[in-house]
Amino acid sequence: YMSEGPKKDAVLIWTVVNQYPEDLRDFLITAAIKELKPAVTPALANEIYGKDFVPEIRYMKPMDYFDQINYIKDQRFTVTPRIPGARCIIYKGPDETKIYSATGQIIEGFNTVIEAVNNMGLYDIVFIGKMVLQDADGALIAKPSANSYLANEGKYKLVYYIDDILTTKEFDRHICNRQYKDRRAFIDANIIETDTIKITPIVYKGANIKKIPEILRKQKEN
């Protein structure tokens, strides 16, 4: 329907809802005012209706070191600490900035983070990182999902840690031929940290995989 203002919208919604049995009205009202949280993900929709019925976001996930020992042998690699946050993707196009959850759903909110990204002056980039809550003492607070962080946005300080960066073209095509060291160099050269935007630090860079157990032990202690 064509919206003619909130008052007429409310009358229209109630007129439609009132046609249904009383035991369904509360359910329909919560759906109409968007308080009903849908549980359908792109993956579920594609499983039912066929591949790519809904475009899915695919992004690079962190790999477990112990599953990659043979792969990284005699190669240079980068180790970063595990940040206790919700993995989110920030898509900065020429016209708007969108934030996606790890399941590919657009998240409405995180306005302070969006404002900070918009102030960077960078366009056609995609950040891959973690949304983090920080208390008054600077301690990071872990929550189970992006929505949990959204619900606590006003209670705690919201910070986004950048792990990686892609161009929008690389992200849309799911192809990136640049090595992480080059992507990281771009982050370090072009991103200025603020109270809201941080860069995930590097704890080790090199080819000595024997250092990993020591690094992991220190990270666990901290």
N, C-alpha and C positions, 0 to 999 in steps of 0.2 A: 504494500500500500504506500501511498505518498504521504509523508509526514506533514501534518499541518499544525504542529506545535504539541508540546507535552500534554496539555489538558485534553485536546481532542484525541491524541494517541491513547491516553489512559481510558477515555470513554469507549473508544473502539475496542481496545483490548478487553475491557470488562464485558462489553456487549457480546464478544465472541466467546469468552471464557464462560459466561453465564449460561450458555446454551448446553454446557456439559453437566453431567451429574456432579453433585456436591463433592463427592470423594475425589474427583479429579481436579477440582478448581485450584486448590493450593499448589498442586504440581504444575499446572499450566501457568499460574501466576509467577512462580519462581522461574520458570523458563522464559516468560515474557519480559521480566525485569532483569534477566541475565544473572540471577543468583544461583541458578542451577548449573553446576559445573559439568560440561560434557565429558564423557570418558572415552570418546572415540578418537583414536590417534590416526595419523596418516597410514601407519603400518597396518592397522586393523582394517581401515577402509580399503586399502589395496589388496589385502588378503581376501576380502569379500567380493570386491568389484573388479579385481584384476590389477596387474602391475601398472604403476604410474597413473592410476585413476586420480590419485592426489599426489602431486609432486612431493617427494621426500627430501629433506635436507640430509646430506651425507657429509660428515666432516671427519677430520683425522682425530682419532682418539689416542690417548696415551697408551703406550704399550708396556706391559710388564717386563721388567729387566730380565727376569729369570727365563722368560720365553724367547728372549732375543739374544742370548749370549753368543750363539754360533753366528748369528747374522752380523753382529757388530764387531766380531773378532777382527783385529788388525785394521779397524776403521775408526775414524774420529766420531765422537758422539757428544751430545750435550745432556747434562743432568740438571733438572730443576727440582725444587722441593715440591711436595704435594700440598697444594693449598686447599684448606677445608671449605669448599664452597660449592655452589651449583654451577655446572658447566653451561655456559650461555654463548651464543653467537651474536655479535653485533654487526649488522649489515648496513654500511654507510654508503648509500647511493647518492646521486647528484641532487635528488629532490627530498628524500626523507631518510630517516634512520630507523631501522627495525631491530628488535631484539627477539631472538628465538631461543626456546628451551632446547635441551638435548634431544627431545623427541620431535623437534621441528615445528612446534606450535608457537605462534606469535604471542609474545607476552605484552600485555597492556600495562604500562607503568614504568618504573625505574627511571623517572623523569630526570633525576639529578645526574644519572649516568649518561642519558641521551644528550642532555645539555652540555656536559663536559666533552663528549665526543664531537658534537657539532662545533664546539669552540676550537677544536684542533686545526680546522682549516684543511683537513684531508678529505678526499672524496674517492668514491669507487674502491673502497677497501672493506675487508671483512676481518673483524677481530674474533679470535677464538680464545676463550679464557674462562675465568671463574668469577661469579658474583659472590661477594663476601659481605658478611655483616661484622661490624667492629664495635666493641663496647667502648665506654668512656676511658678505659685503661689501655686501649689499643689491642686488646685480645680479640682474636678471630672466633666467630661463633658459627658452628656448623649446623646447617639445617638440611632436611632430607630432599627438598625440591626447590625449584625456582619460585613457585607460588608461595612457599614458606618464607622465602626471603622478601617477597613482595608484601606479604602480610606484616612483616616486621620492619618495613622500610622507614616508618616514622619513629620506631622505638630505638633503633640502633643506626649507626652510620653505615651507609652503603658504599662499598668500594668494589671496583672491577679490576681484576688482575689479568693482564694481557699475556697469554702464552705464545700466541702465534699470529701471523697476519697473512692474508692473501688478497689478491685483487678480486673485485667482483666477477671479472671474467673467468679467472681461475676457479673461483668458488662455484659459479653457475655451470661450468663445464666439467667440474669434478676432476680437473687435471692441473697439476702444478709441477713444472719441471725445475723450479728453483730449489736449491738445497736450503735446509733450515738455517745454516750459518749465514746465508745471504738474506733470508727473510728476517732473521734476528738482527742482523746489521742494520736493516732498514728501521726496525723498531727502535733500536738504541740511538739511531741518528735523528729520528724524526718525532719520537714521542717524548713529550715533557711530562713527567709525573706531576700529579696534583693530589689533593686530598681525596679525590674520587677515582682517579685513574692511576693504577700502578703497573709496573712491569714485573712479571714473575722473575725473580733473581736466578742466576746461574750458580750452581754450587760446584760444578766441575765441567770442564771441556777438554777433551783429549781422546786418546786411544787406549789408555791403560785400564782394562776392565777389572784388574785386580783391586783398583781403588773403590769399586762399587760397594762391596760389603762394609767397608769402613764408612763410606758416605751414608749408606742406609742406616747404619748403627747410630751415627751422630744425629741424623735427621730424626730418628725415633726418640733419642734422648731429649731432643729439643722440643 
